[in-house]
Amino acid sequence: MDNVCMVKSGDATPIAYRRSGEGPPVILVGGAFSTAESEAPLARLLSPVFSVITYDRRGRGASGDTAPYAVEREIEDLAVLLEEAGGNASVYGMASGAALVLEAAIAGLPITQLALYEPPYVTGPADPRGTAAYRERLARLLELGLRDEAVELFLSAVDATPAMIAAMRRSPMWPGLTAVAHTLAYDDAVLGRGAVPAKRLSAVRTRAMVVDGGASPAALRDAARATAKSLPRGRHRTLTGQTHEVAPHVLAPVLEEFFAA
């Protein structure tokens, strides 16, 4: 992986990125808690074929952060990276990063192809009270600087059990999670009301692939299918045996085949 490069976004926020490999450009967009380092294993597998850009989304890693947060600013971050890539690129988004990629495509950014893994939309009955309660609680915890509690709240919301959360708190990964806890509010904002934005996605004419794991929760798989169906040029694919924590060595050949077509 090459050294860290910096570029300024539209609001002058510095965005840190790395580029590796030669070939057609591909940008990787991580989800909750992700940084460029998180995406490095997948980037290494793709770099023999593509010029791969990974980056720290604003508020994470070596990138800056400018208040107040707005989804539009994250779209601008991706726009400057597309310029760095040569003006356009294929883009892959993971989880809430997939939702961000879709918002960028809706906004008309020059994305040549887009691949998404399990955008965490809701397809079942809406729960506006539950959503509002989560957002209010998350905002309050972050305002008070209670990062551990904010991470626990998020993990509980995605159905992690108390035993799983306790094990994570004891693991070496926990400090990395709490370091970017404030960006959980950013991921939540990217998802909007939480439902698949089917009407807005109908205007996206970019060739698209939405992938899910065969062992992932039914709600995520339903959301992947609904997202693919909403995209005029969307296709859906399931990776047998994979979960939301998809293995890079399983995903990489699928992305390579799609982006090289």
C-alpha positions as CSV (number, residue, x, y, z in Angstrom):
1,M,0.0,0.0,0.0
2,D,1.4,3.4,-0.9
3,N,1.9,6.3,1.5
4,V,-0.9,8.4,2.8
5,C,-1.9,11.3,0.5
6,M,-4.0,14.3,1.4
7,V,-6.6,16.2,-0.6
8,K,-8.9,19.0,0.5
9,S,-12.7,18.6,0.2
10,G,-15.1,21.3,-0.8
11,D,-15.3,22.7,2.7
12,A,-11.5,22.6,3.0
13,T,-11.6,19.5,5.3
14,P,-8.4,17.4,4.6
15,I,-9.2,13.8,3.5
16,A,-6.5,11.2,3.8
17,Y,-6.3,8.5,1.1
18,R,-4.0,5.7,-0.1
19,R,-3.6,4.5,-3.7
20,S,-2.2,1.1,-4.7
21,G,-1.9,-0.9,-7.9
22,E,-2.2,0.1,-11.6
23,G,-5.2,-0.2,-13.9
24,P,-8.8,1.2,-14.0
25,P,-9.6,3.2,-10.8
26,V,-11.7,1.7,-8.0
27,I,-12.6,3.5,-4.8
28,L,-13.5,1.6,-1.6
29,V,-15.9,3.2,0.8
30,G,-16.1,1.7,4.3
31,G,-19.0,1.5,6.7
32,A,-19.4,2.0,10.4
33,F,-16.0,2.1,12.3
34,S,-14.1,1.6,9.0
35,T,-10.9,3.4,8.0
36,A,-8.6,3.0,5.1
37,E,-6.7,0.5,7.1
38,S,-9.9,-1.6,7.5
39,E,-10.2,-1.7,3.7
40,A,-6.5,-2.5,3.1
41,P,-6.9,-6.4,2.9
42,L,-9.5,-6.0,0.1
43,A,-7.4,-3.3,-1.6
44,R,-4.4,-5.6,-1.7
45,L,-6.4,-8.3,-3.4
46,L,-7.8,-5.9,-6.0
47,S,-4.6,-3.9,-6.7
48,P,-3.0,-6.4,-9.2
49,V,-5.8,-5.5,-11.6
50,F,-7.0,-2.0,-10.5
51,S,-5.7,1.2,-9.2
52,V,-7.4,1.1,-5.8
53,I,-8.1,4.1,-3.6
54,T,-9.0,3.6,0.1
55,Y,-9.6,6.6,2.4
56,D,-10.5,7.7,5.9
57,R,-14.0,9.1,5.8
58,R,-14.2,12.4,7.5
59,G,-13.8,12.3,11.3
60,R,-11.8,9.0,11.1
61,G,-8.1,8.1,11.0
62,A,-5.9,10.8,9.4
63,S,-8.8,12.8,7.8
64,G,-10.1,16.0,9.3
65,D,-13.6,16.8,10.5
66,T,-15.6,20.0,10.1
67,A,-18.8,20.9,12.1
68,P,-21.6,20.8,11.5
69,Y,-21.8,17.4,9.8
70,A,-23.9,17.0,6.6
71,V,-24.2,14.1,4.2
72,E,-23.6,16.5,1.4
73,R,-20.1,17.1,2.7
74,E,-19.3,13.4,2.6
75,I,-20.5,13.3,-1.0
76,E,-18.1,16.2,-1.7
77,D,-15.3,14.1,-0.1
78,L,-16.0,11.3,-2.6
79,A,-16.2,13.8,-5.4
80,V,-12.7,15.1,-4.8
81,L,-11.4,11.5,-4.7
82,L,-13.1,10.8,-8.0
83,E,-11.1,13.8,-9.4
84,E,-7.9,12.3,-7.9
85,A,-8.8,9.0,-9.6
86,G,-8.8,10.7,-13.0
87,G,-12.4,12.1,-13.2
88,N,-14.4,9.0,-12.7
89,A,-14.1,5.5,-11.2
90,S,-15.9,2.4,-10.2
91,V,-16.9,2.6,-6.5
92,Y,-17.6,-0.1,-3.9
93,G,-19.4,0.6,-0.7
94,M,-19.8,-1.5,2.4
95,A,-22.8,-1.3,4.7
96,S,-23.5,2.4,5.6
97,G,-20.7,3.1,3.1
98,A,-22.9,1.5,0.5
99,A,-25.7,3.9,1.4
100,L,-23.2,6.8,1.0
101,V,-22.2,5.5,-2.4
102,L,-25.9,5.4,-3.4
103,E,-26.4,9.0,-2.2
104,A,-23.4,10.0,-4.3
105,A,-24.8,8.3,-7.4
106,I,-28.2,10.0,-6.8
107,A,-26.3,13.3,-6.6
108,G,-24.9,12.6,-10.1
109,L,-21.2,12.0,-9.2
110,P,-19.2,10.4,-12.1
111,I,-19.3,6.8,-10.9
112,T,-18.9,4.4,-13.8
113,Q,-20.0,1.2,-11.9
114,L,-21.1,0.7,-8.4
115,A,-21.0,-2.4,-6.2
116,L,-22.6,-2.5,-2.7
117,Y,-22.4,-5.0,0.1
118,E,-25.5,-5.2,2.4
119,P,-26.7,-1.6,2.7
120,P,-28.4,-1.6,6.1
121,Y,-31.8,-0.3,5.0
122,V,-35.1,-1.4,6.6
123,T,-37.6,-3.2,4.4
124,G,-40.1,-4.2,7.1
125,P,-42.7,-2.1,9.0
126,A,-41.3,1.3,10.0
127,D,-40.5,2.0,13.6
128,P,-40.3,5.8,13.8
129,R,-40.4,5.9,17.6
130,G,-37.6,3.4,17.9
131,T,-35.5,5.3,15.3
132,A,-36.0,8.6,17.0
133,A,-35.2,7.1,20.4
134,Y,-32.0,5.7,19.1
135,R,-30.9,8.9,17.5
136,E,-31.7,11.0,20.5
137,R,-29.9,8.6,22.8
138,L,-26.8,8.4,20.5
139,A,-26.7,12.2,20.2
140,R,-26.9,12.6,24.0
141,L,-24.2,10.0,24.7
142,L,-21.8,11.7,22.2
143,E,-22.6,15.1,23.6
144,L,-21.6,13.9,27.0
145,G,-18.4,12.2,25.6
146,L,-19.6,8.7,26.6
147,R,-18.0,7.0,23.7
148,D,-18.0,3.5,25.2
149,E,-21.7,3.7,25.8
150,A,-22.3,5.1,22.3
151,V,-20.5,2.1,20.8
152,E,-22.5,-0.3,23.0
153,L,-25.8,1.4,21.9
154,F,-24.9,0.9,18.2
155,L,-23.9,-2.7,18.7
156,S,-27.1,-3.4,20.6
157,A,-29.1,-1.8,17.7
158,V,-27.5,-4.2,15.2
159,D,-28.4,-7.1,17.5
160,A,-25.1,-7.8,19.2
161,T,-25.8,-9.7,22.4
162,P,-24.6,-8.5,25.8
163,A,-22.0,-11.3,25.8
164,M,-20.7,-10.3,22.4
165,I,-20.4,-6.7,23.5
166,A,-18.6,-7.7,26.7
167,A,-16.1,-9.7,24.7
168,M,-15.5,-6.9,22.3
169,R,-14.9,-4.5,25.2
170,R,-12.1,-6.8,26.4
171,S,-10.6,-7.1,23.0
172,P,-7.8,-5.0,21.5
173,M,-10.2,-3.7,18.9
174,W,-12.3,-1.7,21.4
175,P,-10.1,1.5,21.5
176,G,-10.3,1.7,17.7
177,L,-14.1,1.6,17.9
178,T,-14.4,4.2,20.6
179,A,-12.0,6.5,18.7
180,V,-14.5,6.9,15.9
181,A,-17.7,6.6,18.0
182,H,-18.7,10.1,17.0
183,T,-19.0,9.1,13.3
184,L,-21.8,6.7,14.2
185,A,-24.1,9.7,14.0
186,Y,-22.7,10.4,10.5
187,D,-23.6,6.8,9.4
188,D,-27.0,7.2,10.8
189,A,-27.5,10.5,8.9
190,V,-26.4,8.8,5.6
191,L,-29.2,6.2,6.1
192,G,-31.9,8.9,6.3
193,R,-35.2,7.5,7.4
194,G,-33.8,4.0,7.1
195,A,-36.0,2.7,4.3
196,V,-34.7,1.8,0.8
197,P,-34.9,5.1,-1.1
198,A,-36.5,3.3,-4.1
199,K,-38.0,6.3,-5.8
200,R,-34.7,8.2,-5.8
201,L,-32.7,5.1,-6.8
202,S,-34.9,4.7,-9.9
203,A,-33.1,7.7,-11.4
204,V,-29.6,6.1,-11.1
205,R,-28.6,4.7,-14.4
206,T,-25.2,3.4,-13.4
207,R,-24.5,-0.3,-13.8
208,A,-24.8,-1.8,-10.2
209,M,-24.4,-5.0,-8.3
210,V,-25.8,-5.5,-4.7
211,V,-24.2,-8.3,-2.8
212,D,-25.3,-10.1,0.4
213,G,-24.0,-13.0,2.5
214,G,-26.0,-16.2,2.5
215,A,-25.5,-16.5,6.3
216,S,-26.4,-12.9,7.0
217,P,-29.5,-11.9,8.9
218,A,-32.7,-12.0,6.8
219,A,-33.2,-8.3,7.2
220,L,-29.9,-7.4,5.5
221,R,-30.6,-9.9,2.7
222,D,-34.1,-8.5,2.1
223,A,-32.6,-5.0,2.0
224,A,-30.0,-6.1,-0.6
225,R,-32.6,-7.5,-2.8
226,A,-34.9,-4.5,-2.5
227,T,-32.0,-2.2,-3.3
228,A,-31.0,-4.1,-6.4
229,K,-34.6,-4.2,-7.6
230,S,-34.8,-0.4,-7.2
231,L,-31.8,0.3,-9.4
232,P,-32.7,0.3,-13.1
233,R,-29.4,-1.5,-14.0
234,G,-29.1,-3.4,-10.7
235,R,-28.3,-7.0,-10.2
236,H,-28.3,-9.0,-7.0
237,R,-25.8,-11.7,-5.9
238,T,-25.5,-13.8,-2.8
239,L,-22.2,-15.2,-1.5
240,T,-22.9,-18.6,0.0
241,G,-21.8,-18.9,3.6
242,Q,-20.8,-15.3,4.1
243,T,-22.0,-13.0,6.9
244,H,-22.0,-9.2,7.2
245,E,-18.3,-9.6,8.0
246,V,-17.6,-10.7,4.5
247,A,-14.2,-12.4,3.8
248,P,-12.1,-10.2,1.5
249,H,-10.7,-13.2,-0.4
250,V,-14.3,-14.3,-1.2
251,L,-15.5,-10.8,-2.2
252,A,-12.5,-9.7,-4.2
253,P,-13.0,-12.1,-7.2
254,V,-16.7,-11.1,-7.4
255,L,-15.8,-7.4,-7.5
256,E,-13.0,-8.0,-10.0
257,E,-15.3,-9.9,-12.4
258,F,-18.0,-7.1,-12.1
259,F,-15.7,-4.1,-12.5
260,A,-13.7,-5.7,-15.3
261,A,-16.8,-6.4,-17.4
